[in-house]
Amino acid sequence: MSPQRLDNSQLESLPTEILQPAYDRSQVTPGIVHLGIGAFHRAHQAWYTENRIAAGEMDWGIVGASLRSSGVRDQLVPQNGLYSLVEKSNAGTKIQVIGAVGDVFVAPESPARLMEQLARAEIRIVSLTITEKGYCHDPASGNLNPQHPDIRHDLQNPQQPRSALGLIVGALQLRRERGLPGFTLLSCDNLPSNGKLLGRVLAQYVQLVDTDLAAWIAANTSTPATMVDRIVPATTDTDRDQMQGLLGCRDEAAVMAEPFSQWVIEDDFLYGRPQWDRAGATFVQDVEAYELIKLRLLNGCHSMLAYSGYLAGFETIADVMAEPAFRQLAQHFLEFEASGAVPVPGDFDIAAYRAQLVQRFENRALRHRTWQIAMDGSQKIPQRWLGTLRHQLQQGGSIDALVLALACWIRYVSAVDDAGLPIEVSDPLAIELKALCDSHQADNAALARAFLGFAPVFGDDLQHNERLQQALAAQLGRVASGGALGAVRALMETSPA
């Protein structure tokens, strides 16, 4: 017999130390549709929104949508949208049941039903966490990729769209036809200038659909940028089993997270918004400085530790940080490479931020897997590393850690780790990247040139930098001969910090 699932009927019987909705969920009406309702959204934006609903802003309920599979819907719908947010730290665990999410739709099952939800008059915000690849863009240029299979499909089949852009444009067309206003589009993905990117690819897509509709959308939507920050590892079956013991019922949608959370948002909402600032978010005129700090320091360091640590056989980021050479590598990267490549707001303490990052990476309770962070590297590296790399090359600054990170990533996409074991590489360009590795595996200089000349990731400029080519070839050789850990130790013996 299956255990009782968490749902509305179970709330009264939960242990008293577990926070839960104290409001009447039947009185909540939707104001937000969120595309890509994965773990990060549920641990971040939905958590902030839960705070505002509990404070009486009952017209900002969330309708979730999965763009690929039914997994999250099958977790949440039997639970009346309820799930546990579990904050884990070295000091202990805190559990809160979140009630902000109402219904959940699966786009591939019925795109028309989801577009109808998006076209409801009460929906004023459409937020997104669809990952970098969900924008169907060229990461190197930031423009729409009109040859992307989903874009080609949606242009030919506008009533059955697959992409977020196709769904959004289809819904906005319905709203226009019905005399309704548009909505604010709120990207919450880890991309530089994510609002500008979303606005740009949306405009480029709709120009291919209908120029009159394009003009209407430009006048009836806004795309404010955001910076989001919270470490949210994938929930495991072990986590769910432990939660069952704590809750007294089964929560298939439980989400694990660190206690830290940050959300910086450009205040450009056309049709209202929750008072997320009263829940701890920060509204600003321009989010760029904050997002660059986060992307280039936190995300850049995270990816560096993930690729090098995975190759060396470490399962989690905390495991990687327990090795002194990796901890020193993180500190070196943060202080001597990433910090110099970001604008720092006048009231922002960059040294304290670096120290806080190291502490967050050392959170043993979180178990953030290196393999999870390493996913989709070809889409992340342009934002997380290459801006810093270009800045450091231009200024003649240190590139040691960045080049070692690139060498580890190249070794990673070759699909073999330092122990000779196969790697399951999850990346939309995995086949092309593996082919580059296989074609040049005996010549590190040629391998470095081939990757730096791979325009979908590196653009057209870095392949001409002789300093970078030589440094990358050298590090590829060190990683190949001594493994990632050996290369990190060798570098740290000659570097400050």
C-alpha positions in Angstrom: 0.0 0.0 0.0 1.4 3.4 -1.0 2.0 5.9 1.7 -0.4 8.9 2.0 0.8 11.8 -0.1 1.2 15.3 1.2 -1.9 17.3 0.3 -4.4 19.8 1.8 -5.9 17.1 4.0 -2.5 16.4 5.7 -1.7 20.0 6.7 -3.3 19.8 10.2 -1.5 16.6 11.1 2.0 17.9 10.2 4.5 18.2 13.1 4.2 21.7 14.7 7.8 22.7 13.9 7.1 22.6 10.2 5.9 25.9 8.8 2.8 25.7 6.6 0.3 27.9 4.8 -1.8 29.8 7.4 -4.1 31.3 4.8 -7.1 29.9 3.0 -5.7 28.4 -0.2 -9.2 28.3 -1.8 -9.2 32.1 -1.8 -5.9 32.4 -3.8 -6.3 33.5 -7.4 -3.6 33.2 -10.0 -1.7 36.2 -11.2 1.5 34.5 -12.4 2.2 31.7 -14.9 5.6 30.2 -14.5 7.2 28.4 -17.4 9.7 25.8 -16.3 8.5 24.9 -12.8 11.5 23.0 -11.7 13.2 22.8 -8.3 14.9 26.2 -8.6 11.7 28.1 -9.1 10.0 26.3 -6.2 12.9 27.1 -3.9 13.3 30.7 -5.0 10.5 32.8 -6.7 7.7 30.6 -5.4 9.2 31.0 -1.9 9.2 34.8 -2.1 5.6 34.7 -3.5 4.5 32.4 -0.7 5.5 35.2 1.7 3.4 37.8 0.0 0.4 35.5 -0.3 0.6 34.8 3.4 0.7 38.6 4.0 -2.6 39.0 2.2 -1.7 39.4 -1.5 -4.0 36.7 -2.5 -4.2 37.5 -6.2 -0.7 36.4 -7.0 -1.1 32.6 -7.0 1.2 30.7 -9.4 0.1 28.4 -12.3 3.1 26.2 -13.2 4.0 24.8 -16.6 6.5 22.1 -17.6 7.7 22.5 -21.2 9.1 19.1 -21.7 7.9 16.3 -19.4 5.1 15.5 -17.0 7.4 14.7 -14.0 6.8 17.8 -12.0 3.0 17.8 -12.7 2.8 14.2 -11.6 4.6 15.2 -8.3 2.5 18.3 -7.6 -1.0 17.9 -8.8 -1.8 14.9 -6.5 -0.5 17.0 -3.7 -2.8 20.0 -4.4 0.4 21.9 -5.5 1.9 21.6 -2.0 5.6 20.8 -1.5 8.2 21.0 1.2 11.1 23.5 0.9 14.0 22.0 3.0 16.7 24.4 4.0 19.9 22.5 4.8 23.1 23.9 6.4 25.9 22.6 8.6 23.8 24.0 11.5 20.7 22.0 10.8 17.5 21.7 8.8 14.4 23.9 8.5 11.2 22.8 6.7 8.4 24.9 5.2 5.4 23.7 3.2 4.8 26.1 0.3 1.2 26.6 -1.0 1.7 29.3 -3.7 1.4 26.9 -6.6 -2.0 26.0 -7.8 -2.4 24.0 -11.0 0.4 22.6 -13.2 0.2 22.1 -17.0 2.4 20.1 -19.3 2.9 22.0 -22.5 3.5 19.0 -24.9 0.3 17.4 -23.8 -1.8 20.4 -24.9 -0.1 23.6 -25.9 -3.5 25.1 -26.6 -4.6 24.6 -22.9 -1.4 26.3 -21.7 -1.8 29.2 -24.1 -5.4 29.7 -22.8 -3.9 29.9 -19.2 -1.5 32.5 -20.4 -4.3 34.4 -22.0 -6.4 34.6 -18.9 -7.2 38.3 -18.0 -5.9 38.0 -14.4 -2.4 36.8 -15.5 -0.1 39.8 -15.3 3.3 38.2 -15.0 4.8 35.3 -17.0 8.1 34.2 -15.3 10.6 31.8 -16.7 13.3 29.4 -15.5 13.8 27.4 -18.7 17.6 27.2 -18.6 20.0 28.8 -21.1 19.0 26.4 -23.9 15.3 27.2 -23.5 15.8 30.6 -25.2 16.7 29.0 -28.5 19.5 31.4 -29.0 23.1 31.4 -30.1 25.0 31.8 -26.8 28.0 33.4 -28.5 26.0 36.2 -30.1 22.8 36.4 -27.9 20.6 36.4 -31.0 17.7 34.0 -31.8 18.8 30.9 -33.7 16.1 30.7 -36.4 17.4 27.2 -37.4 16.8 25.8 -33.9 14.5 22.8 -34.4 11.9 24.1 -32.0 11.8 27.5 -33.6 11.5 26.0 -37.1 8.7 23.8 -35.8 6.8 26.6 -34.1 7.0 28.9 -37.2 5.3 26.1 -39.2 2.9 25.0 -36.4 1.9 28.1 -34.5 -1.1 26.4 -32.8 1.1 23.6 -31.5 4.3 25.4 -30.3 7.1 23.6 -28.5 9.3 26.5 -27.4 8.7 29.0 -24.7 8.8 31.8 -27.3 6.2 30.1 -29.5 3.9 29.6 -26.4 4.3 33.2 -25.3 3.7 34.7 -28.8 0.7 32.5 -29.3 -0.8 33.6 -26.0 -0.1 37.3 -26.6 -1.8 36.9 -30.0 -4.9 35.6 -28.2 -4.8 38.4 -25.7 -4.6 41.0 -28.5 -7.6 39.4 -30.3 -9.6 39.5 -27.1 -8.8 43.1 -26.3 -6.7 42.2 -23.3 -3.4 43.9 -22.4 -0.1 42.0 -22.5 1.9 40.9 -19.5 5.3 41.4 -17.9 7.8 38.7 -18.9 10.2 37.9 -16.1 13.3 35.9 -16.9 14.8 34.2 -13.8 17.5 32.3 -15.5 21.3 32.6 -14.9 22.0 34.7 -18.0 23.6 38.1 -18.3 21.0 40.8 -19.1 18.4 38.0 -19.1 15.6 40.5 -19.6 17.3 42.1 -22.6 18.0 38.7 -24.0 14.4 37.6 -23.6 13.1 40.8 -25.1 15.5 40.5 -28.0 14.8 36.9 -29.0 11.1 37.4 -28.5 11.2 40.4 -30.9 13.3 38.5 -33.4 10.9 35.5 -33.3 7.7 37.5 -33.6 9.1 39.5 -36.5 9.2 36.1 -38.3 5.5 35.5 -37.4 3.7 38.9 -37.9 5.1 42.4 -38.0 1.8 44.0 -36.8 1.8 41.6 -33.8 5.4 42.4 -33.2 4.6 46.1 -32.8 1.7 45.3 -30.4 3.9 43.0 -28.3 6.6 45.7 -28.1 4.0 48.2 -26.7 2.3 45.7 -24.4 5.0 43.8 -22.7 8.1 44.5 -20.6 11.1 42.2 -19.9 12.8 43.4 -16.7 16.1 41.7 -15.9 16.7 39.8 -12.7 19.5 38.3 -10.7 18.6 35.1 -8.8 20.8 33.2 -6.3 20.2 30.2 -4.3 22.0 26.8 -4.4 19.3 24.1 -5.1 20.7 20.6 -5.6 18.6 17.9 -7.2 16.3 16.0 -4.8 17.2 12.4 -4.4 15.1 9.3 -3.4 17.0 9.3 -0.1 15.9 12.9 0.5 12.3 11.9 -0.1 12.5 8.9 2.2 14.0 11.1 4.9 11.2 13.7 4.4 8.5 11.0 4.7 9.9 10.2 8.2 9.8 13.9 9.2 6.4 14.8 7.7 4.5 11.6 8.3 3.4 11.5 4.7 5.1 11.2 1.3 6.2 14.4 -0.5 7.3 13.5 -4.1 7.9 17.2 -4.8 10.2 18.2 -1.9 13.0 20.6 -2.8 16.3 21.0 -1.0 18.1 24.4 -0.8 20.7 26.3 1.2 19.4 29.0 3.6 20.9 31.8 1.6 18.7 33.4 -1.1 19.0 36.6 -3.1 16.8 38.2 -5.8 17.5 41.5 -7.5 14.9 42.7 -9.9 14.5 45.7 -12.3 11.3 47.4 -11.3 9.7 47.5 -14.7 6.3 45.9 -14.4 3.5 47.1 -16.6 0.5 45.6 -14.8 1.5 45.3 -11.1 3.6 42.9 -9.1 3.8 41.3 -5.7 5.6 43.3 -3.0 8.5 40.8 -3.2 10.8 43.4 -1.6 8.9 42.9 1.7 10.0 39.2 1.4 13.7 40.1 1.0 14.0 40.8 -2.7 15.7 44.0 -3.9 14.2 46.3 -6.6 16.7 48.4 -8.6 16.8 50.4 -11.9 19.6 48.3 -13.4 20.5 44.8 -12.3 23.6 44.4 -14.5 26.2 44.9 -11.8 24.6 42.4 -9.5 24.1 39.8 -12.1 27.7 40.0 -13.4 29.0 39.6 -9.8 26.9 36.5 -9.4 27.5 35.0 -12.8 31.3 35.6 -12.9 32.0 34.8 -9.2 29.5 32.4 -7.9 28.5 30.6 -11.1 32.0 30.9 -12.6 33.6 29.3 -9.5 30.9 26.7 -9.2 31.4 25.5 -12.8 35.2 25.5 -12.3 34.9 23.3 -9.2 32.3 21.1 -10.9 34.4 20.1 -13.9 37.8 19.8 -12.1 36.2 18.1 -9.1 34.2 15.6 -11.1 37.3 14.6 -13.1 39.1 14.0 -9.8 36.4 11.8 -8.5 34.5 14.1 -6.1 30.8 13.7 -6.0 29.7 17.0 -4.4 31.0 20.6 -4.2 31.6 20.3 -0.4 33.8 17.2 -1.1 35.8 19.3 -3.6 36.2 22.1 -1.2 37.5 19.7 1.5 40.6 19.2 -0.7 43.0 22.1 0.2 44.2 22.6 -3.3 40.7 23.1 -4.7 39.8 25.5 -1.9 42.9 27.5 -2.7 41.9 27.4 -6.4 38.5 28.8 -5.6 40.0 31.6 -3.5 42.5 32.4 -6.2 39.9 32.5 -9.0 37.5 34.7 -6.9 40.1 37.2 -5.8 42.6 37.5 -8.6 40.6 36.7 -11.7 36.8 37.2 -11.3 36.6 40.1 -8.9 38.6 42.4 -11.3 36.2 41.7 -14.1 33.0 43.0 -12.5 31.7 46.5 -11.7 31.1 46.7 -8.0 28.2 48.9 -6.7 29.3 51.5 -4.1 27.6 49.8 -1.2 28.7 46.2 -2.1 31.4 44.5 0.0 33.1 42.3 -2.6 35.6 40.8 -0.1 32.8 39.8 2.2 30.9 38.3 -0.7 33.9 36.2 -1.7 34.2 34.9 1.9 30.5 34.1 1.9 30.8 32.1 -1.3 33.5 29.9 0.1 31.4 29.2 3.2 28.4 28.4 1.0 30.4 26.0 -1.1 31.5 24.2 2.1 27.9 23.4 3.1 28.2 19.7 3.7 24.5 19.2 4.3 23.5 20.3 0.8 25.2 17.6 -1.3 25.2 19.6 -4.5 26.5 17.2 -7.1 29.3 18.1 -9.4 27.7 16.3 -12.3 24.5 18.3 -11.9 26.4 21.6 -12.1 28.4 20.4 -15.0 25.3 19.9 -17.2 24.9 22.1 -20.4 28.4 23.6 -20.2 28.4 24.8 -23.7 25.5 27.1 -22.9 26.9 28.3 -19.6 30.6 28.9 -20.3 30.1 32.0 -22.4 28.3 33.7 -19.5 30.2 32.3 -16.6 33.8 32.3 -17.9 34.4 34.0 -21.2 33.5 37.6 -20.2 36.0 37.3 -17.3 38.6 35.7 -19.6 38.3 38.5 -22.3 38.6 41.1 -19.6 41.7 39.6 -18.1 43.3 39.1 -21.4 42.7 42.7 -22.4 44.0 44.0 -19.0 47.0 41.6 -18.9 45.6 40.0 -15.7 45.8 36.5 -14.4 44.0 33.8 -16.4 45.6 30.7 -14.7 42.5 29.4 -13.0 40.2 30.1 -16.0 42.5 28.3 -18.4 42.7 25.3 -16.1 38.9 25.3 -15.8 38.7 25.3 -19.6 41.1 22.5 -19.9 39.1 20.5 -17.4 35.9 21.2 -19.3 37.5 20.0 -22.5 38.6 16.8 -20.8 35.1 16.4 -19.3 33.4 16.6 -22.7 35.8 14.0 -24.0 33.5 11.8 -21.9 36.3 10.1 -19.9 37.4 11.1 -16.3 40.8 10.9 -14.7 40.2 7.3 -13.6 39.4 6.3 -17.2 35.7 5.9 -16.4 33.1 7.0 -18.9 31.2 10.3 -18.3 27.6 10.8 -19.1 27.9 14.2 -20.7 24.6 16.1 -20.7 25.0 19.0 -23.2 23.1 20.0 -26.3 26.5 20.1 -28.2 27.9 16.9 -26.7 28.3 15.1 -30.0 30.2 18.0 -31.7 32.4 18.6 -28.6 33.3 14.9 -28.4 34.2 14.9 -32.1 36.6 17.8 -31.5 38.3 15.9 -28.7 38.5 12.7 -30.7 40.0 14.5 -33.7 42.8 16.1 -31.8 43.4 13.9 -28.8 47.1 13.3 -29.6 48.0 17.1 -30.1 47.2 19.5 -27.2 48.1 22.6 -29.3 45.7 21.5 -32.1 43.0 20.6 -29.5 43.3 24.1 -27.9 43.1 25.8 -31.4 40.1 23.6 -32.3 38.1 24.5 -29.2 38.9 28.2 -29.2 37.8 28.2 -32.9 34.5 26.6 -32.0 32.3 29.6 -32.6 29.0 28.4 -31.0 30.8 28.6 -27.6 33.8 30.9 -28.1 32.7 33.3 -30.8 35.3 34.5 -33.3 37.9 36.4 -31.3 39.5 34.1 -28.7 41.0 31.8 -31.3 43.4 34.6 -32.3 44.9 35.1 -28.9 48.3 33.5 -28.8 48.7 33.8 -25.0 45.5 32.0 -24.5 46.2 29.3 -27.0 49.6 28.5 -25.5 48.3 28.5 -21.9 45.4 26.3 -22.8 47.6 23.8 -24.6 49.9 23.6 -21.6 47.0 23.0 -19.2 45.5 20.4 -21.4 48.8 18.5 -21.2 48.9 18.8 -17.4 45.4 17.6 -17.0 46.0 14.7 -19.4 49.2 13.6 -17.6 48.5 14.3 -14.0 44.8 14.5 -13.8 42.7 17.5 -12.7 43.8 17.3 -9.0 47.5 17.1 -10.1 47.1 20.1 -12.3 45.3 22.1 -9.6 48.0 21.3 -7.1 50.8 22.2 -9.5 49.1 25.5 -10.3 48.5 26.4 -6.6 52.1 25.8 -5.8 53.1 28.7 -7.9 50.1 31.0 -7.4 49.1 33.5 -4.6 46.2 32.8 -2.2 
